[in-house]
Amino acid sequence: MVYSFHSDPKLSRQIARTMGYAVYHGAELDECLHLSQSVNFSNWFEKWSHLADKSYQSASSLLDPIGQKEAFLRASNYFRTAFVFLEDKDPRTRKMWKKSKEAFEKAFPSLKRVGIPFEEIALPAYYFPGNDNLPIIVDTGGSDTTLEELYFRTTAPATQRGFGALIFEGPGQGGLYLKYGIKLRHDWERVIASVVDYLETKIVLRGSHLGGFLAARAATCERAISALILDPYSSLSEEEILRFDAESSSEMELMMQEYSLEGLEEKIECPVLMLDEREENFLYDKLSCMKEYVIYSEGLEISRQKIDEKIYSWLHSILIH
Protein backbone atom coordinates (compact mmCIF):
# COMPACT_ATOMS: atom_id res chain seq x y z
CA MET A 1 0.00 0.00 0.00
CA VAL A 2 1.32 3.45 -0.96
CA TYR A 3 2.25 5.53 2.08
CA SER A 4 0.04 8.55 2.69
CA PHE A 5 1.27 11.92 3.97
CA HIS A 6 -1.98 13.81 3.45
CA SER A 7 -5.70 13.06 3.24
CA ASP A 8 -5.72 14.31 -0.36
CA PRO A 9 -3.94 11.78 -2.63
CA LYS A 10 -2.60 14.45 -5.02
CA LEU A 11 -1.04 16.42 -2.18
CA SER A 12 0.26 13.27 -0.56
CA ARG A 13 2.05 12.19 -3.74
CA GLN A 14 3.71 15.56 -4.17
CA ILE A 15 4.80 15.64 -0.52
CA ALA A 16 6.27 12.17 -0.97
CA ARG A 17 7.98 13.30 -4.17
CA THR A 18 9.70 16.15 -2.35
CA MET A 19 10.56 14.12 0.76
CA GLY A 20 11.96 11.27 -1.32
CA TYR A 21 14.93 13.43 -2.25
CA ALA A 22 15.96 13.84 1.40
CA VAL A 23 18.51 11.06 0.97
CA TYR A 24 20.39 13.36 -1.47
CA HIS A 25 19.92 16.53 0.62
CA GLY A 26 16.87 17.72 -1.30
CA ALA A 27 14.64 17.86 1.77
CA GLU A 28 14.65 17.78 5.56
CA LEU A 29 12.09 15.22 6.73
CA ASP A 30 11.01 16.94 9.93
CA GLU A 31 10.16 20.26 8.28
CA CYS A 32 8.32 18.53 5.42
CA LEU A 33 6.28 16.40 7.83
CA HIS A 34 5.49 19.46 9.91
CA LEU A 35 4.35 21.39 6.85
CA SER A 36 2.21 18.46 5.65
CA GLN A 37 0.02 18.77 8.76
CA SER A 38 -1.29 22.21 7.80
CA VAL A 39 -0.96 22.40 4.01
CA ASN A 40 -3.87 22.29 1.57
CA PHE A 41 -4.49 23.33 -2.04
CA SER A 42 -5.26 26.93 -1.15
CA ASN A 43 -2.09 27.54 0.90
CA TRP A 44 0.25 25.11 -0.91
CA PHE A 45 2.19 27.82 -2.74
CA GLU A 46 2.48 30.03 0.33
CA LYS A 47 3.69 27.23 2.61
CA TRP A 48 6.30 25.76 0.26
CA SER A 49 7.61 29.07 -1.06
CA HIS A 50 8.05 30.28 2.53
CA LEU A 51 9.98 27.13 3.43
CA ALA A 52 12.08 27.54 0.28
CA ASP A 53 12.90 31.15 1.12
CA LYS A 54 13.81 30.12 4.66
CA SER A 55 16.22 27.44 3.37
CA TYR A 56 17.73 29.86 0.86
CA GLN A 57 18.31 32.52 3.51
CA SER A 58 19.79 29.95 5.85
CA ALA A 59 22.20 28.79 3.15
CA SER A 60 23.30 32.36 2.45
CA SER A 61 24.25 32.88 6.11
CA LEU A 62 26.17 29.62 6.64
CA LEU A 63 29.96 29.55 6.73
CA ASP A 64 30.20 25.76 6.45
CA PRO A 65 30.50 24.99 2.70
CA ILE A 66 28.87 21.55 3.00
CA GLY A 67 25.97 22.84 5.05
CA GLN A 68 25.54 25.75 2.65
CA LYS A 69 25.41 23.42 -0.36
CA GLU A 70 22.81 21.18 1.28
CA ALA A 71 20.62 24.12 2.28
CA PHE A 72 20.70 25.49 -1.27
CA LEU A 73 19.73 22.05 -2.59
CA ARG A 74 16.74 21.93 -0.23
CA ALA A 75 15.74 25.43 -1.31
CA SER A 76 15.91 24.41 -4.97
CA ASN A 77 13.63 21.42 -4.38
CA TYR A 78 11.17 23.41 -2.24
CA PHE A 79 10.89 26.20 -4.84
CA ARG A 80 10.04 23.53 -7.43
CA THR A 81 7.46 22.03 -5.09
CA ALA A 82 5.85 25.43 -4.56
CA PHE A 83 4.74 25.78 -8.18
CA VAL A 84 3.74 22.19 -8.88
CA PHE A 85 -0.02 22.95 -8.75
CA LEU A 86 0.14 26.38 -10.40
CA GLU A 87 -0.89 26.90 -14.01
CA ASP A 88 2.01 27.33 -16.41
CA LYS A 89 0.87 30.86 -17.28
CA ASP A 90 0.75 31.96 -13.64
CA PRO A 91 3.65 34.45 -13.19
CA ARG A 92 4.54 32.75 -9.89
CA THR A 93 5.40 29.55 -11.80
CA ARG A 94 8.23 31.11 -13.74
CA LYS A 95 9.39 33.06 -10.67
CA MET A 96 9.67 29.85 -8.59
CA TRP A 97 11.31 28.01 -11.48
CA LYS A 98 13.97 30.72 -11.72
CA LYS A 99 14.54 30.68 -7.96
CA SER A 100 14.87 26.89 -7.98
CA LYS A 101 17.50 27.12 -10.70
CA GLU A 102 19.34 29.93 -8.91
CA ALA A 103 19.49 27.98 -5.64
CA PHE A 104 20.73 24.86 -7.44
CA GLU A 105 23.51 26.74 -9.20
CA LYS A 106 24.57 28.30 -5.91
CA ALA A 107 24.92 24.76 -4.56
CA PHE A 108 27.29 24.02 -7.46
CA PRO A 109 29.05 27.35 -8.16
CA SER A 110 31.63 25.80 -10.49
CA LEU A 111 29.09 23.79 -12.50
CA LYS A 112 28.36 25.10 -15.97
CA ARG A 113 25.28 24.37 -18.00
CA VAL A 114 25.92 22.99 -21.47
CA GLY A 115 23.82 23.33 -24.59
CA ILE A 116 23.13 20.23 -26.70
CA PRO A 117 22.53 21.23 -30.33
CA PHE A 118 19.07 20.13 -31.47
CA GLU A 119 17.56 21.44 -34.67
CA GLU A 120 17.29 25.23 -34.22
CA ILE A 121 17.72 25.26 -30.43
CA ALA A 122 20.09 24.09 -27.70
CA LEU A 123 18.84 21.71 -25.03
CA PRO A 124 19.93 22.91 -21.56
CA ALA A 125 21.88 20.23 -19.72
CA TYR A 126 24.26 19.50 -16.89
CA TYR A 127 26.99 16.92 -17.40
CA PHE A 128 28.72 15.23 -14.48
CA PRO A 129 31.62 13.00 -15.65
CA GLY A 130 32.28 9.62 -14.06
CA ASN A 131 34.69 6.72 -14.37
CA ASP A 132 35.59 5.90 -17.97
CA ASN A 133 34.80 2.19 -17.50
CA LEU A 134 31.22 2.85 -16.38
CA PRO A 135 28.31 3.89 -18.62
CA ILE A 136 26.76 7.36 -18.62
CA ILE A 137 23.24 7.61 -17.21
CA VAL A 138 20.95 9.99 -19.11
CA ASP A 139 17.65 10.98 -17.47
CA THR A 140 15.05 12.31 -19.87
CA GLY A 141 12.69 13.29 -17.04
CA GLY A 142 8.93 13.59 -17.44
CA SER A 143 6.37 16.19 -18.43
CA ASP A 144 6.64 18.22 -15.20
CA THR A 145 10.20 17.58 -14.05
CA THR A 146 12.83 20.30 -14.10
CA LEU A 147 16.50 20.05 -14.92
CA GLU A 148 17.38 20.61 -11.27
CA GLU A 149 15.01 17.92 -9.96
CA LEU A 150 16.74 15.35 -12.15
CA TYR A 151 19.89 15.88 -10.08
CA PHE A 152 18.19 14.23 -7.11
CA ARG A 153 16.64 11.47 -9.21
CA THR A 154 19.69 10.44 -11.18
CA THR A 155 22.86 12.52 -10.91
CA ALA A 156 23.38 12.20 -7.15
CA PRO A 157 23.01 8.40 -6.94
CA ALA A 158 24.94 7.89 -10.19
CA THR A 159 27.97 10.00 -9.30
CA GLN A 160 28.13 8.48 -5.81
CA ARG A 161 28.74 5.17 -7.55
CA GLY A 162 31.22 6.49 -10.10
CA PHE A 163 28.82 6.64 -13.05
CA GLY A 164 28.73 9.70 -15.26
CA ALA A 165 25.37 11.44 -15.61
CA LEU A 166 23.80 13.82 -18.06
CA ILE A 167 20.49 15.49 -17.25
CA PHE A 168 18.71 17.71 -19.73
CA GLU A 169 15.44 19.37 -20.69
CA GLY A 170 13.87 18.61 -24.03
CA PRO A 171 10.93 20.19 -25.88
CA GLY A 172 7.95 20.68 -23.56
CA GLN A 173 10.04 20.35 -20.39
CA GLY A 174 11.22 22.85 -17.79
CA GLY A 175 12.55 26.11 -19.11
CA LEU A 176 12.14 25.20 -22.77
CA TYR A 177 8.40 25.25 -22.17
CA LEU A 178 8.01 27.75 -19.33
CA LYS A 179 10.41 30.35 -20.75
CA TYR A 180 10.29 29.77 -24.50
CA GLY A 181 6.96 28.00 -25.05
CA ILE A 182 8.56 25.09 -26.95
CA LYS A 183 6.00 22.31 -26.83
CA LEU A 184 6.34 18.59 -26.22
CA ARG A 185 6.87 16.28 -29.20
CA HIS A 186 6.41 12.55 -29.56
CA ASP A 187 9.41 11.73 -31.80
CA TRP A 188 11.82 11.59 -28.86
CA GLU A 189 14.25 9.39 -30.77
CA ARG A 190 15.38 12.56 -32.53
CA VAL A 191 15.99 14.28 -29.20
CA ILE A 192 18.01 11.37 -27.83
CA ALA A 193 19.98 11.08 -31.07
CA SER A 194 21.25 14.62 -30.43
CA VAL A 195 22.20 13.68 -26.86
CA VAL A 196 24.10 10.61 -28.10
CA ASP A 197 25.88 12.71 -30.73
CA TYR A 198 26.91 15.16 -28.01
CA LEU A 199 28.26 12.46 -25.68
CA GLU A 200 29.75 10.31 -28.47
CA THR A 201 29.16 7.11 -26.50
CA LYS A 202 26.53 4.57 -25.56
CA ILE A 203 24.16 5.51 -22.75
CA VAL A 204 21.76 4.13 -20.18
CA LEU A 205 18.47 5.97 -20.64
CA ARG A 206 15.97 6.64 -17.87
CA GLY A 207 12.48 8.16 -17.97
CA SER A 208 9.62 8.61 -15.54
CA HIS A 209 5.85 8.59 -16.19
CA LEU A 210 5.39 10.32 -19.58
CA GLY A 211 9.19 10.39 -19.72
CA GLY A 212 8.94 6.60 -19.58
CA PHE A 213 7.08 6.71 -22.88
CA LEU A 214 9.58 9.18 -24.33
CA ALA A 215 12.54 7.02 -23.29
CA ALA A 216 10.88 3.85 -24.61
CA ARG A 217 10.02 5.61 -27.88
CA ALA A 218 13.68 6.62 -28.27
CA ALA A 219 14.78 3.03 -27.61
CA THR A 220 12.72 1.78 -30.56
CA CYS A 221 15.19 3.54 -32.88
CA GLU A 222 18.37 4.52 -31.06
CA ARG A 223 20.83 1.60 -30.83
CA ALA A 224 23.29 3.55 -28.67
CA ILE A 225 20.95 2.93 -25.72
CA SER A 226 22.54 -0.02 -23.91
CA ALA A 227 19.86 -0.26 -21.18
CA LEU A 228 16.48 1.34 -20.47
CA ILE A 229 15.02 2.24 -17.07
CA LEU A 230 11.32 3.13 -16.87
CA ASP A 231 10.08 4.20 -13.43
CA PRO A 232 7.32 4.00 -14.32
CA TYR A 233 6.10 3.96 -17.92
CA SER A 234 2.87 5.77 -18.73
CA SER A 235 1.37 7.25 -21.87
CA LEU A 236 0.04 10.77 -22.40
CA SER A 237 -2.75 11.72 -19.99
CA GLU A 238 -5.71 13.95 -20.78
CA GLU A 239 -4.33 16.51 -18.32
CA GLU A 240 -1.03 16.60 -20.21
CA ILE A 241 -2.85 16.94 -23.54
CA LEU A 242 -4.72 19.96 -22.22
CA ARG A 243 -1.50 21.43 -20.87
CA PHE A 244 -0.03 21.42 -24.35
CA ASP A 245 -3.06 23.17 -25.84
CA ALA A 246 -4.87 20.60 -27.94
CA GLU A 247 -7.56 22.79 -29.49
CA SER A 248 -10.12 20.19 -30.56
CA SER A 249 -11.24 16.63 -29.91
CA SER A 250 -9.66 15.54 -33.22
CA GLU A 251 -6.33 17.09 -32.20
CA MET A 252 -6.55 15.31 -28.85
CA GLU A 253 -7.21 12.01 -30.63
CA LEU A 254 -4.23 12.57 -32.94
CA MET A 255 -1.96 13.29 -29.96
CA MET A 256 -3.13 10.08 -28.26
CA GLN A 257 -2.23 8.13 -31.39
CA GLU A 258 1.17 9.79 -31.65
CA TYR A 259 1.98 9.09 -28.01
CA SER A 260 1.56 5.36 -28.36
CA LEU A 261 4.05 2.52 -28.80
CA GLU A 262 1.48 0.14 -30.27
CA GLY A 263 3.21 -1.96 -32.90
CA LEU A 264 6.67 -0.66 -31.93
CA GLU A 265 7.29 -2.70 -28.77
CA GLU A 266 9.42 -5.36 -30.46
CA LYS A 267 11.79 -2.71 -31.78
CA ILE A 268 13.10 -2.20 -28.24
CA GLU A 269 16.13 -4.50 -28.19
CA CYS A 270 18.11 -3.33 -25.15
CA PRO A 271 17.50 -4.71 -21.62
CA VAL A 272 14.64 -2.99 -19.80
CA LEU A 273 14.10 -2.45 -16.07
CA MET A 274 10.55 -1.32 -15.29
CA LEU A 275 9.68 -0.04 -11.81
CA ASP A 276 6.06 0.54 -10.84
CA GLU A 277 3.53 0.65 -8.00
CA ARG A 278 1.08 -1.46 -9.97
CA GLU A 279 0.95 -5.22 -10.35
CA GLU A 280 1.23 -5.05 -14.14
CA ASN A 281 1.99 -2.68 -17.00
CA PHE A 282 0.61 -3.21 -20.49
CA LEU A 283 3.90 -2.35 -22.19
CA TYR A 284 5.94 -4.85 -20.20
CA ASP A 285 4.00 -7.87 -21.45
CA LYS A 286 4.63 -6.85 -25.08
CA LEU A 287 8.40 -6.51 -24.74
CA SER A 288 10.47 -9.34 -26.26
CA CYS A 289 13.85 -8.10 -25.00
CA MET A 290 15.61 -8.98 -21.72
CA LYS A 291 13.40 -7.42 -19.07
CA GLU A 292 12.62 -7.21 -15.35
CA TYR A 293 9.59 -5.80 -13.52
CA VAL A 294 9.82 -4.64 -9.88
CA ILE A 295 6.88 -3.46 -7.77
CA TYR A 296 7.23 -0.84 -5.01
CA SER A 297 3.82 -1.02 -3.39
CA GLU A 298 4.73 1.60 -0.76
CA GLY A 299 5.23 4.17 -3.54
CA LEU A 300 8.00 5.08 -5.95
CA GLU A 301 8.51 8.61 -4.62
CA ILE A 302 9.29 7.53 -1.07
CA SER A 303 11.48 4.55 -2.03
CA ARG A 304 14.40 6.39 -3.60
CA GLN A 305 17.19 4.55 -1.81
CA LYS A 306 15.77 1.10 -2.49
CA ILE A 307 15.07 2.05 -6.11
CA ASP A 308 18.63 3.27 -6.62
CA GLU A 309 20.03 0.10 -5.02
CA LYS A 310 17.97 -1.96 -7.47
CA ILE A 311 18.86 0.14 -10.52
CA TYR A 312 22.61 0.02 -10.01
CA SER A 313 22.66 -3.63 -8.99
CA TRP A 314 20.76 -4.38 -12.20
CA LEU A 315 23.15 -2.30 -14.28
CA HIS A 316 26.13 -4.13 -12.80
CA SER A 317 24.50 -7.47 -13.60
CA ILE A 318 23.80 -6.73 -17.27
CA LEU A 319 26.54 -4.30 -18.33
CA ILE A 320 29.54 -4.61 -16.03
CA HIS A 321 29.99 -8.21 -14.85
ZALO-329894 format. One record per residue (C-alpha): residue number from 1; y, z, x. Coordinates in steps of 0.5 Angstrom, whole numbers. Last residue first. Example, Ala and Ser with C-alpha at 12.3 -4.5 7.8 and 13.67 -1.06 7.14 Angstrom:
REM residues 2
{r 2, {-2, 14, 27}}
{r 1, {-9, 16, 25}}
//
This chain:
REM residues 321
{r 321, {-16, -30, 60}}
{r 320, {-9, -32, 59}}
{r 319, {-9, -37, 53}}
{r 318, {-13, -35, 48}}
{r 317, {-15, -27, 49}}
{r 316, {-8, -26, 52}}
{r 315, {-5, -29, 46}}
{r 314, {-9, -24, 42}}
{r 313, {-7, -18, 45}}
{r 312, {0, -20, 45}}
{r 311, {0, -21, 38}}
{r 310, {-4, -15, 36}}
{r 309, {0, -10, 40}}
{r 308, {7, -13, 37}}
{r 307, {4, -12, 30}}
{r 306, {2, -5, 32}}
{r 305, {9, -4, 34}}
{r 304, {13, -7, 29}}
{r 303, {9, -4, 23}}
{r 302, {15, -2, 19}}
{r 301, {17, -9, 17}}
{r 300, {10, -12, 16}}
{r 299, {8, -7, 10}}
{r 298, {3, -2, 9}}
{r 297, {-2, -7, 8}}
{r 296, {-2, -10, 14}}
{r 295, {-7, -16, 14}}
{r 294, {-9, -20, 20}}
{r 293, {-12, -27, 19}}
{r 292, {-14, -31, 25}}
{r 291, {-15, -38, 27}}
{r 290, {-18, -43, 31}}
{r 289, {-16, -50, 28}}
{r 288, {-19, -53, 21}}
{r 287, {-13, -49, 17}}
{r 286, {-14, -50, 9}}
{r 285, {-16, -43, 8}}
{r 284, {-10, -40, 12}}
{r 283, {-5, -44, 8}}
{r 282, {-6, -41, 1}}
{r 281, {-5, -34, 4}}
{r 280, {-10, -28, 2}}
{r 279, {-10, -21, 2}}
{r 278, {-3, -20, 2}}
{r 277, {1, -16, 7}}
{r 276, {1, -22, 12}}
{r 275, {0, -24, 19}}
{r 274, {-3, -31, 21}}
{r 273, {-5, -32, 28}}
{r 272, {-6, -40, 29}}
{r 271, {-9, -43, 35}}
{r 270, {-7, -50, 36}}
{r 269, {-9, -56, 32}}
{r 268, {-4, -56, 26}}
{r 267, {-5, -64, 24}}
{r 266, {-11, -61, 19}}
{r 265, {-5, -58, 15}}
{r 264, {-1, -64, 13}}
{r 263, {-4, -66, 6}}
{r 262, {0, -61, 3}}
{r 261, {5, -58, 8}}
{r 260, {11, -57, 3}}
{r 259, {18, -56, 4}}
{r 258, {20, -63, 2}}
{r 257, {16, -63, -4}}
{r 256, {20, -57, -6}}
{r 255, {27, -60, -4}}
{r 254, {25, -66, -8}}
{r 253, {24, -61, -14}}
{r 252, {31, -58, -13}}
{r 251, {34, -64, -13}}
{r 250, {31, -66, -19}}
{r 249, {33, -60, -22}}
{r 248, {40, -61, -20}}
{r 247, {46, -59, -15}}
{r 246, {41, -56, -10}}
{r 245, {46, -52, -6}}
{r 244, {43, -49, 0}}
{r 243, {43, -42, -3}}
{r 242, {40, -44, -9}}
{r 241, {34, -47, -6}}
{r 240, {33, -40, -2}}
{r 239, {33, -37, -9}}
{r 238, {28, -42, -11}}
{r 237, {23, -40, -5}}
{r 236, {22, -45, 0}}
{r 235, {15, -44, 3}}
{r 234, {12, -37, 6}}
{r 233, {8, -36, 12}}
{r 232, {8, -29, 15}}
{r 231, {8, -27, 20}}
{r 230, {6, -34, 23}}
{r 229, {4, -34, 30}}
{r 228, {3, -41, 33}}
{r 227, {-1, -42, 40}}
{r 226, {0, -48, 45}}
{r 225, {6, -51, 42}}
{r 224, {7, -57, 47}}
{r 223, {3, -62, 42}}
{r 222, {9, -62, 37}}
{r 221, {7, -66, 30}}
{r 220, {4, -61, 25}}
{r 219, {6, -55, 30}}
{r 218, {13, -57, 27}}
{r 217, {11, -56, 20}}
{r 216, {8, -49, 22}}
{r 215, {14, -47, 25}}
{r 214, {18, -49, 19}}
{r 213, {13, -46, 14}}
{r 212, {13, -39, 18}}
{r 211, {21, -39, 18}}
{r 210, {21, -39, 11}}
{r 209, {17, -32, 12}}
{r 208, {17, -31, 19}}
{r 207, {16, -36, 25}}
{r 206, {13, -36, 32}}
{r 205, {12, -41, 37}}
{r 204, {8, -40, 44}}
{r 203, {11, -46, 48}}
{r 202, {9, -51, 53}}
{r 201, {14, -53, 58}}
{r 200, {21, -57, 59}}
{r 199, {25, -51, 57}}
{r 198, {30, -56, 54}}
{r 197, {25, -61, 52}}
{r 196, {21, -56, 48}}
{r 195, {27, -54, 44}}
{r 194, {29, -61, 42}}
{r 193, {22, -62, 40}}
{r 192, {23, -56, 36}}
{r 191, {29, -58, 32}}
{r 190, {25, -65, 31}}
{r 189, {19, -62, 29}}
{r 188, {23, -58, 24}}
{r 187, {23, -64, 19}}
{r 186, {25, -59, 13}}
{r 185, {33, -58, 14}}
{r 184, {37, -52, 13}}
{r 183, {45, -54, 12}}
{r 182, {50, -54, 17}}
{r 181, {56, -50, 14}}
{r 180, {60, -49, 21}}
{r 179, {61, -42, 21}}
{r 178, {55, -39, 16}}
{r 177, {50, -44, 17}}
{r 176, {50, -46, 24}}
{r 175, {52, -38, 25}}
{r 174, {46, -36, 22}}
{r 173, {41, -41, 20}}
{r 172, {41, -47, 16}}
{r 171, {40, -52, 22}}
{r 170, {37, -48, 28}}
{r 169, {39, -41, 31}}
{r 168, {35, -39, 37}}
{r 167, {31, -35, 41}}
{r 166, {28, -36, 48}}
{r 165, {23, -31, 51}}
{r 164, {19, -31, 57}}
{r 163, {13, -26, 58}}
{r 162, {13, -20, 62}}
{r 161, {10, -15, 57}}
{r 160, {17, -12, 56}}
{r 159, {20, -19, 56}}
{r 158, {16, -20, 50}}
{r 157, {17, -14, 46}}
{r 156, {24, -14, 47}}
{r 155, {25, -22, 46}}
{r 154, {21, -22, 39}}
{r 153, {23, -18, 33}}
{r 152, {28, -14, 36}}
{r 151, {32, -20, 40}}
{r 150, {31, -24, 33}}
{r 149, {36, -20, 30}}
{r 148, {41, -23, 35}}
{r 147, {40, -30, 33}}
{r 146, {41, -28, 26}}
{r 145, {35, -28, 20}}
{r 144, {36, -30, 13}}
{r 143, {32, -37, 13}}
{r 142, {27, -35, 18}}
{r 141, {27, -34, 25}}
{r 140, {25, -40, 30}}
{r 139, {22, -35, 35}}
{r 138, {20, -38, 42}}
{r 137, {15, -34, 46}}
{r 136, {15, -37, 54}}
{r 135, {8, -37, 57}}
{r 134, {6, -33, 62}}
{r 133, {4, -35, 70}}
{r 132, {12, -36, 71}}
{r 131, {13, -29, 69}}
{r 130, {19, -28, 65}}
{r 129, {26, -31, 63}}
{r 128, {30, -29, 57}}
{r 127, {34, -35, 54}}
{r 126, {39, -34, 49}}
{r 125, {40, -39, 44}}
{r 124, {46, -43, 40}}
{r 123, {43, -50, 38}}
{r 122, {48, -55, 40}}
{r 121, {51, -61, 35}}
{r 120, {50, -68, 35}}
{r 119, {43, -69, 35}}
{r 118, {40, -63, 38}}
{r 117, {42, -61, 45}}
{r 116, {40, -53, 46}}
{r 115, {47, -49, 48}}
{r 114, {46, -43, 52}}
{r 113, {49, -36, 51}}
{r 112, {50, -32, 57}}
{r 111, {48, -25, 58}}
{r 110, {52, -21, 63}}
{r 109, {55, -16, 58}}
{r 108, {48, -15, 55}}
{r 107, {50, -9, 50}}
{r 106, {57, -12, 49}}
{r 105, {53, -18, 47}}
{r 104, {50, -15, 41}}
{r 103, {56, -11, 39}}
{r 102, {60, -18, 39}}
{r 101, {54, -21, 35}}
{r 100, {54, -16, 30}}
{r 99, {61, -16, 29}}
{r 98, {61, -23, 28}}
{r 97, {56, -23, 23}}
{r 96, {60, -17, 19}}
{r 95, {66, -21, 19}}
{r 94, {62, -27, 16}}
{r 93, {59, -24, 11}}
{r 92, {66, -20, 9}}
{r 91, {69, -26, 7}}
{r 90, {64, -27, 2}}
{r 89, {62, -35, 2}}
{r 88, {55, -33, 4}}
{r 87, {54, -28, -2}}
{r 86, {53, -21, 0}}
{r 85, {46, -18, 0}}
{r 84, {44, -18, 7}}
{r 83, {52, -16, 9}}
{r 82, {51, -9, 12}}
{r 81, {44, -10, 15}}
{r 80, {47, -15, 20}}
{r 79, {52, -10, 22}}
{r 78, {47, -4, 22}}
{r 77, {43, -9, 27}}
{r 76, {49, -10, 32}}
{r 75, {51, -3, 31}}
{r 74, {44, 0, 33}}
{r 73, {44, -5, 39}}
{r 72, {51, -3, 41}}
{r 71, {48, 5, 41}}
{r 70, {42, 3, 46}}
{r 69, {47, -1, 51}}
{r 68, {51, 5, 51}}
{r 67, {46, 10, 52}}
{r 66, {43, 6, 58}}
{r 65, {50, 5, 61}}
{r 64, {52, 13, 60}}
{r 63, {59, 13, 60}}
{r 62, {59, 13, 52}}
{r 61, {66, 12, 49}}
{r 60, {65, 5, 47}}
{r 59, {58, 6, 44}}
{r 58, {60, 12, 40}}
{r 57, {65, 7, 37}}
{r 56, {60, 2, 35}}
{r 55, {55, 7, 32}}
{r 54, {60, 9, 28}}
{r 53, {62, 2, 26}}
{r 52, {55, 1, 24}}
{r 51, {54, 7, 20}}
{r 50, {61, 5, 16}}
{r 49, {58, -2, 15}}
{r 48, {52, 1, 13}}
{r 47, {54, 5, 7}}
{r 46, {60, 1, 5}}
{r 45, {56, -5, 4}}
{r 44, {50, -2, 1}}
{r 43, {55, 2, -4}}
{r 42, {54, -2, -11}}
{r 41, {47, -4, -9}}
{r 40, {45, 3, -8}}
{r 39, {45, 8, -2}}
{r 38, {44, 16, -3}}
{r 37, {38, 18, 0}}
{r 36, {37, 11, 4}}
{r 35, {43, 14, 9}}
{r 34, {39, 20, 11}}
{r 33, {33, 16, 13}}
{r 32, {37, 11, 17}}
{r 31, {41, 17, 20}}
{r 30, {34, 20, 22}}
{r 29, {30, 13, 24}}
{r 28, {36, 11, 29}}
{r 27, {36, 4, 29}}
{r 26, {35, -3, 34}}
{r 25, {33, 1, 40}}
{r 24, {27, -3, 41}}
{r 23, {22, 2, 37}}
{r 22, {28, 3, 32}}
{r 21, {27, -4, 30}}
{r 20, {23, -3, 24}}
{r 19, {28, 2, 21}}
{r 18, {32, -5, 19}}
{r 17, {27, -8, 16}}
{r 16, {24, -2, 13}}
{r 15, {31, -1, 10}}
{r 14, {31, -8, 7}}
{r 13, {24, -7, 4}}
{r 12, {27, -1, 1}}
{r 11, {33, -4, -2}}
{r 10, {29, -10, -5}}
{r 9, {24, -5, -8}}
{r 8, {29, -1, -11}}
{r 7, {26, 6, -11}}
{r 6, {28, 7, -4}}
{r 5, {24, 8, 3}}
{r 4, {17, 5, 0}}
{r 3, {11, 4, 5}}
{r 2, {7, -2, 3}}
{r 1, {0, 0, 0}}
//
